[in-house]
């Protein structure tokens, strides 16, 4: 398999989460972490910060920071992230703020020298994508990610799995997202296509086009973005999750990759035919949602790709691959002729 797990079990489990009364006393799970690596002055790997999705026995969701330095274990905050501004949100149509149930699945991007975070927000009118700015102490252990200030929402439509690009293109911010639509009867809305959106200010967004679609009958029938894309000499490397739905017992979540054109990210240069990581370990096969590896945090350092993922919606896994191995696993995609 292209990614190789590190360690003999999950990187983090519910037992690693400290009690934070009255919010968290006996967590049921920790999973789907956002990740960022802040290099040292000489460019070598430095501090790694995770934003963890922690779920209580009451199925309430909190976001908790964790940080480590090379050779050290993760130190987990004893306070959840403070989200600032959500209570003031009004929809673009001028309607009162929607009731919010959960803020979850953070993705971290370093953009214009600031740490930015996208999250899903479950509301009474479906899921929305929120965009946040780190507003805590930059000199603290968590580089300001312990406090997030709301910038805005990526539109007023039902969508999920949003990730920001780390650079602007022609002055516009770029976002990959997965619009939700009804796929199966009596199932929550999900999606089978990743689209590119752009914005001049992180508040007003327009759709630029479809980037990637699921492949019926194979391992990635339904898809969604994983960690934010990383620019390489081969183009934008982007990991995504693929769901095989044609198993009656369970939907199987796996990891794949694409290479996108650096100047036109709607153009796919290459894509993996097979998954790069699939649930095989017991802690990936059993849990709140069985048979899940869900890529959510990644960084590239010294030619190696470090992946943090949710395992069975219950624990956090960690796996590593080389950039060369990932690129080699992506097969060139034939470009459609004009008018096709």
N, C-alpha and C positions, 0 to 999 in steps of 0.2 A: 504494500500500500504506500502511496506517495508520502503521506504524513505518517510520522512515527510518534506514538504516545511517549511522553516522558513520565517515569515513575510507574509504580505497580498498581496505582488506583487513581481516583480523582485528585486534582490539585487542591480543591477546596470542597468541603461538604458542610452541611448544616451545623456540625459539631464545631466548626471553626468560627462561627458567628457569635460574638459576645452578646450577652443580654443587654438590651437597651430599653428598660421599662420607662414609660408604659407602652412603647411602640412594639418592641420585639422582646419576647421572653423565652420562647421555645420554638424557634423557626422550623418550618417543615422542609425548606429547600433553599438553595442558592444556585443561580444558574444565569446563563445568557449575559456574560460580562462584556462591557465595552472595555477597550484597552488602548493605552498610548505609552510609548517609550520616549522619555526625555533624555537625549544623549548628553554625555559629559562634554566638557569644553574641548577635548581632543577629538570629539566625534565618536568615541567608543560607546558601547551600550551603557546606559545609565539607569535612572530610576524608571520603574514600570508601575503604572497606576491603572487599577481596574475600577470600574463602577459595576457593582454586583447587584443583580436582581434578587432580593431576599423576600421570601413569601412566608407568612405566618400560618398558624393552624386555622385562623379565621379567613384564610385566603386573601389577606390584605397584602399589598405589594409595597415594598420600600426599596430605595436605592442606597447602597452602602459603599463608600470608598475603601479601597485597599491599596497598599503600596509596598514595593520592595526595591532593594538595590542588589546588584550582582552578588550572588552567593548567600543572600539572606532570605529568610522566610517572609511571607507576606504579613504585614501589620494591618489589621482590619480596624477601621474606625469604630468608636463606641457611640457614634451618633449617625443617624441616617442623613442623607443629602437633604438640604433645605431647598425647596423649589419656590422661587419668588416670582410673583406676577400672574400665576395661573388663575387666581381668584378674580383678577381684573379683566379676564379675557372676554371680549365680545366678538361675535361672528362677523365676517365681512358684510353680511346683510343687515347688520345693526340690531340683530336679535339679542336678547339677554344671554349671558354666559351659559353654556351647556353644563349640565351636571357631569362631573368627572368622577369616575370610579377608580381607575388605576393609571399611574404613569410608570412605564416599564420599558425594558429592552434598550438601554442607552447605547449609543455609538459615539465614539470620540474622534474628532478631527482637529488637527492643528491647522488653523487657517488664519492668514494675515497676522501671525504672531500671537494668536489667541487660541485657547482651547474652547472648541465648540462641541455641543452635544445635541444629537437628535434623539427623541424618544417617541414611542407610541403612547397615545393617550386614549384610553377607553372612555367614551362618553355615552350619554343616552341616545345620541344620534349616530352611533358608529365610532370607528377608530379615526383619529387624526394624528398628524405628525407635528410635533412641537420642536422648535429650534431654540437652544439655550446657549448662554455665554457663561463661562466660568467666572464667578464673581466673589470667590472667597480669597483667602490670602495666597498670593503667588509664591510666597516664601515658605508656606506651610508644607506639611508632609504630603498633601494631596494636590498641590499646585493650583488651588482655588476651586477644585471640583467638588468640594464639600458644600458649596453653595452655588446654585444655578439660577440665572436670571433669564426670564422668558424674553425672547426677541419677537417671536411670532409663530404662526402656523403655516405650513406649506399647503395653503388652499383650504377649502371647506368641503372636501370630499372624503369618502371612506377609503383609507389607504394605510399602509404599514411598511415596515422594513425600509425606512428612509436613511440614507447616508450621504453626507456632504463630501464633495471632492476637496482636496487640500489646497487647491489653487483656483483662481478665477480665470475664466476664458473670455476674452474680449470685454473685460469689465463685469461679467456676469457670474454669479455664483451658480454652481451646478449641483444637482441632487438626483440620486437614483432612488426610486420608490416603487412599491408594488401595490397598485390600486386593487382594492378588494371588490370582488363581484361574486354573485352566487354561483358556485360551481356544482354543488350537490344538494339535493333536497334534504331538508332537516339537518343541515350542517352549517356552522358559522361561515360567514363570507370569507373567501380567500382569493387567491389570484394565480394566474399562470403566465404573467408577463411583467418584466421590469421595464420601466420607462424612465427617460431622462427629462428633468424639468430644470428651468433656469430662472434666475431672479436678479434684479439690479440691487436689491436691498435686503434680501432674506425674508421679506414680508409678502411681496407680490410675485406670484409665480405663474409661469406658462409652461405647457408641455411641449417638448422639442421632438419627441418621437419614441417609438418602442425600440428598446435595445436588445432584449432577449425574451424568447418565449419558451414555455415548457415543451417537452417532447412526449406526446402521448404514448403510452405502453412501455416506456422505459423508466430509468431511475429518477428522472427529473421532470415528472409530469406537471407538478406545481412547483413554482420557484419563488425566491425572494432574496434580496441582497443580504450579504453577510456583513463583514467589516467594510469601512470606507476603502475605496480603491487606492492603490499605491502606484506611483509613476515609476516605470522601469525603462531601460533602453529598448524593450520590446513593446512598449505601450502601457496602458493602464492595466495592472493586474487586479482583478476583482474576484473574490471568492463569493459564492452564493450557496444557499441551501436548495436542494432538490428533494421533492417528496414523491415517493412511489406510492400511488394510491390503489393500484390494482391487486393488492393483497387484502383479502377480506378481514384478516385478523387485526391488522394495524397499518397505519401509514408509516412508512420508513423514511426518516429524515437523514440526508447524507450531504456531503460537501463536494462542490465542484468549482471550477474556475473558468474564467474567460479572460482574454486579452482584448482590450478596446483600443481603437485608434486614438493617439494622444491629441489630435486636433479635432476629431469628430467622434466623440464617445458613443454615438449611436451606432457606429460601425464596429461590428465584432470581427476581429482578425482571426481569432482561434478560440477553441472551446474544448473542454475535456469530454471525451466520449464516455468514459467511466467515472465513477465517483473517486475522490481522492482520500476520503475517510468515511467509513460507515460504522454503525453501531455493532460492535462485536463483544466488548467487555460486558460483564454482568451489570455493572453500574451504568452502562449506556443502554442496555436492553430492558432493564426494569426500573420503575420509578413512577412519578406522577403521570408522565406520558411515555409509554414504552417505546423503545427502538428509535431514539433520537440522538443525533449529534447535530448541534445547531451552531454554526460559526458566527461569532459576534465581535470578537476582538482580535486584532492582528497587528504586528509590526515587522518591518524588515530591518535586519541588522547584520552587517558583515556577510552578506550573501545568503543568509538564512531567514526563513519565514517562520515566525513564531505565532501560533494560532491558539486562541482561547475559545472554548466552546461550551455550550450548555449540554449536559448529558441527561437524557430522559427527564428534562425539566426538573432535575433534582440536585445535581452537583455540577461542578466546573471541571472540565477537562483541559489538558494542555498537550499540544503536539507540535512537532517541528519538522520542517522539510527544507531542502535547499531551493533557492530561486531557480536554478538550472533545471532541477527535477520537475518543478511545477510548469515551467515554460515548455519543457519537452513533452509533458502530458497533454498540452493543449494542441489540438489538431487544427490546421488552417481551415478556415471557413470560406467557401466560395462566395464571392461577392455577386449579388444579383445584378443582371444587366439592366440598363435604363429602360423603364416601362414594363419590367417583369412583374 
